[in-house]
Amino acid sequence: DVVMTQSPLSLSVTLGQPASISCRASQGLVSGDGNTYLNWFHQRPGQSPRRLIHEVSKRDSGVPDRFSGSGSGTDFTLKISRVEAEDVGTYYCMQGTHWPTFGQGTKVDIK
Amino acid sequence: EMQLVDSGGGLVQPGGSLRLSCKASGFTFSRTWMSWVRQAPGKGLECVALVRSDEAEKHYADSVRGRFTVSRDNAKNSLYLQMNSLRVEDTAVYYCTVGWSLDSWGQGTLVTVSS
């Protein structure tokens, strides 16, 4: 299986400041159809995960534009331009090009 | 709006069986791959099963292959996960999700395997 490695595993951010999470795959994520199925999810305590970003950089419906995804090959990044209180929780990267696998998760809280 | 409602979780002894259900609405279920993802208490996420829209393809995580069976009833817009020979390490919240990219999730149902 493809191993997804996130860093950092925890992040403490001041409100209004930017935040960035990295994700590295153990092998390339370009599918046979030319797409890269790298997604980002956000999970608040006690809630189901919610997909924020699909195919590296496409924001899902209703996701604020302060969230952005980038990357290619095996290295990907999720950025929050200005952290708000509702952004606390755990963020997971996930690849769907091969058998779906997730990163370990990055726990974000407010400093 | 896509909606998924998970049910069927509970407490079961090691070696026992349980069947989870997921009722879908708000999208064309019969044309969509579906999946089950689980999350052990305080842990990360693990995809355990995927099924094609017509059930012609089914895929399983190594950790559950031979013990779990995914199925669906397109006439009822429902997805199922039959779990046999349950182990303590199968204890988790199980989520029904959509497709390979997991774009929508159920609320989850807790399965506890304990004597």
Interface residues (C-beta under 8 A of the other chain):
Chain A: Y37 N39 F41 S48 P49 R50 R51 H54 E55 D60 Y92 M94 G96 W99 P100 T101 F102 G103 Q104 G105
Chain B: S35 V37 G44 L45 E46 C47 L50 H59 A61 Y95 G99 W100 S101 L102 D103 S104 W105 G106 Q107 G108
